[in-house]
Amino acid sequence: MQVFIAKSSRYLSIAIIVAMALALASVFATDGISGVLLSTPLVLTIVFGTLMLFWFPRVEVSENEVVIKNVIRTFKVPMQKIARIDTRWALAIYLGERQAHHQLVCNCTRKTHQHLR
């Protein structure tokens, strides 16, 4: 099984987590520990949301199916039903004539596109 994760979303997650750590450091410098204790729930909520939206989504490709794992839903598409896979801007899986799933989770390369066919 191969797992595809967008690198840009990982970089964005790291940048947001670093920004939140710097924000807590700034609050500590100005307001002390009481300010940090008041700000920590908001910062942890932002970090949790960032991880859920940008770090955890993935596309898993096995011999039998393509699994798209999102924050809310997981799509399982059997390989037999896939007519074509397009990865020009994002992952698009077509079943017959219609587009089944369009996912901004995986910025795969053309090489991957040929591999998935």
C-alpha atoms as one frame of an Amber mdcrd trajectory, in Angstrom:
protein
   0.000   0.000   0.000   1.184   3.493  -0.836   0.180   6.554   1.188   0.133
  10.030  -0.364   0.134  13.172   1.772   0.468  16.719   0.466   3.786  18.199
   1.564   2.406  21.726   1.412  -0.191  20.913   4.071   2.536  19.535   6.336
   4.568  22.732   5.921   1.485  24.849   6.643   0.757  22.819   9.789   4.305
  23.281  11.071   4.187  27.021  10.344   0.911  27.450  12.250   2.172  25.412
  15.219   5.367  27.494  15.364   3.305  30.694  15.159   1.138  29.518  18.063
   4.247  28.701  20.130   5.613  32.179  19.415   2.250  33.684  20.365   2.356
  31.874  23.716   5.924  33.083  24.258   4.812  36.639  23.525   1.894  36.334
  25.957   4.279  34.989  28.608   6.652  37.927  28.053   3.894  40.501  28.445
   1.373  38.955  30.853   3.294  36.216  32.622   2.050  32.775  33.500  -1.530
  33.912  34.115  -1.777  35.139  30.517  -0.381  31.863  29.239  -2.907  29.871
  31.276  -5.737  31.971  29.838  -4.433  31.713  26.251  -3.533  28.026  26.207
  -7.063  26.652  25.481  -7.400  28.864  22.396  -3.913  27.974  21.167  -4.528
  24.244  21.688  -7.834  24.493  19.810  -6.083  26.161  16.860  -3.302  23.551
  16.883  -5.827  20.685  17.071  -7.863  22.140  14.196  -4.714  22.611  12.144
  -3.674  19.003  12.665  -7.122  17.691  11.783  -7.441  19.797   8.623  -3.909
  19.713   7.244  -1.829  16.932   8.848  -4.062  13.843   8.974  -5.884  13.732
   5.564  -4.309  11.242   3.153  -4.844   9.069   0.122  -4.025   5.360   0.428
  -3.607   3.293  -2.730  -3.579  -0.495  -2.605  -4.002  -3.133  -5.296  -7.739
  -3.394  -4.657  -8.894   0.142  -3.808  -8.147   3.819  -3.354  -9.007   5.184
   0.091  -9.367   8.942   0.596  -9.274   9.803   4.298 -10.607  13.217   5.191
 -11.465  14.952   8.439 -15.131  13.991   8.330 -15.439  11.127   5.823 -13.508
   8.276   4.312 -14.128   7.334   0.678 -13.287   3.835  -0.539 -13.259   3.363
  -4.296 -12.597  -0.118  -5.725  -9.980  -0.172  -8.496 -12.414  -1.978 -10.840
 -14.787   1.012 -10.837 -12.132   3.651 -11.582 -12.172   4.820 -15.210  -9.353
   7.345 -14.841  -7.389   9.321 -12.276  -6.338  12.914 -12.905  -3.684  14.637
 -10.812  -3.088  17.874 -12.680  -4.004  20.263  -9.834  -5.401  17.873  -7.270
  -6.574  14.297  -7.094  -9.693  13.609  -9.170 -11.066  10.086  -9.486 -13.524
   9.391 -12.319 -16.001   6.526 -12.281 -17.149   5.972 -15.843 -18.093   9.348
 -17.313 -18.552  11.307 -14.089 -16.130  12.604 -11.504 -16.489  10.689  -8.244
 -14.235  12.448  -5.775 -12.243  15.629  -6.065  -9.735  15.941  -3.296  -7.276
  18.723  -2.537  -5.431  16.429  -0.173  -2.769  14.996  -2.449  -0.662  16.916
  -4.925   0.659  13.871  -6.733   3.046  13.997  -9.658   2.433  12.842 -13.226
   4.617   9.830 -12.470   2.166   8.875  -9.737  -0.715   9.460 -12.150   0.711
   6.903 -14.550   1.388   4.490 -11.686  -2.220   4.653 -10.474  -3.641   3.740
 -13.893
